[in-house]
Amino acid sequence: MSSAAEVMGGADSSPAYDWEAKLQARFLDFFHGSGGTQHALNSFLVMQGNILVTSHVVRLVLLQARDSLYQQLALLTQMPVNGLGGLAGDQMNEAAETIATELLDGLHSIPIECVSRS
């Protein structure tokens, strides 16, 4: 029985052939290419900003889901929403405005030059 590489014409024609060397060459070109470490730093800061935005959006979605669940629980138990405060504890105090403020503070820490060049 012949292998897939033999059917395709040998290991040289495989898409995965020599992928480590190609990846290493691209990686080294990224850091040693035009812009050097400044380009890498800008890319890192942009990725950091993307992670920051994603985490805060997830927090906002979770906050909305939690509030929706508390409202449904209040309807089922005929208890006012403010009466459910003991279930949420201090977490109920976290407002969407607080999350948005933290997001803006984090985004303001990223230099505008990094974002404008990416």
N, C-alpha and C positions, 0 to 999 in steps of 0.2 A: 504494500500500500504506500502510495507516495504522499509526502507531506505537502502542506499548502505552499511552502516556499519553493518546492520543486515544481509544482504546478504553475506557479507564477513566473518561473524562470530563474529561480535562485533567491538567496537571501538578500542579494543586492537590490532587488526590485521591490522588496517589502517596504511599506510606508514607515515601519518602525526601525528600519535599518539605520544604524549610526545616529540615533536620536540623542544620545547623551552628548556626543561631540557637537551636534548642531545646537543643542540647548546651551551648552557651555560657551560656544562661540557667540550666540546671541546675548547671553548674560554678560560676557566680557565686553562686547561691543556697546552694550547699554551703559556700562560704567566708564569705559575708556573712550567712548565716542564723543561726538560734539556736545559740549556743555559739561562733560565729566560729572563730578560729584554734585555740582549745583543742579543738574538735571535730575539726578537720582534723589536729591533732597526735596526738590519740588514735587516729584512724583510721589515720594513718601508722604509729604504733607497733604497732598490732594487725596491720597488713599486714606489718610488719617481723618480728614474731613468727611469723606464718604462714610466711614465707619461711625463717626460721631452722629451724622445725620440719621443713619440707619438705626442706631441704638435709641435715639430720641423719638423717632417715629414709632418704633416698637413700644416704647414706654407710653406714648400717647394712645396707641391702639389698645394696649392693655388697660390703661386708665378708663377708656371709654367702655371696654368690655366689662370691667369690674362695676362701673356705675350702672350699666344696663342690667347686670345680674342682681345688683342690690335693689334696683327698681322692681324687677320681676319677683324677687323674694318678698318685697314689701307688699306687692299686690296679692301674692299667695297667702301670706300670713296676716293680712289686714293690719299690718303694723306700719307706722309712718317711717319714711326713709331715715329721718334723723334719729329714730329709735333704734336703728340698726348700727349706729355708730360704734357700739361696743364690739361688734364683729370686725370692723375694719381697723380700729385702733388709730394710731397716728398716720397710717397710710392714707386714710381718707382725706387728710389735710393737704396732700400733694395735689396741686391743681395744674391744669394744662398750662397756665401762665408761667408757672415755675419751670416746667420742662422747656417751654419755648425760650425763656430767659437764659437757661443753662445752655441751650443749643446756640443761641446768638452769641453768648460769651465765648463759647468754644470756637465758633466760626470766625469771630473777630480776632482770635489769636493766630489765625493762619494769614500770612502775608498775602496781599492781593496779587502780587506778582506771580505767586505760585499758581493761583487759580486761573489767572488770565492767560498763562502760557500753555496750560495743559489742554 
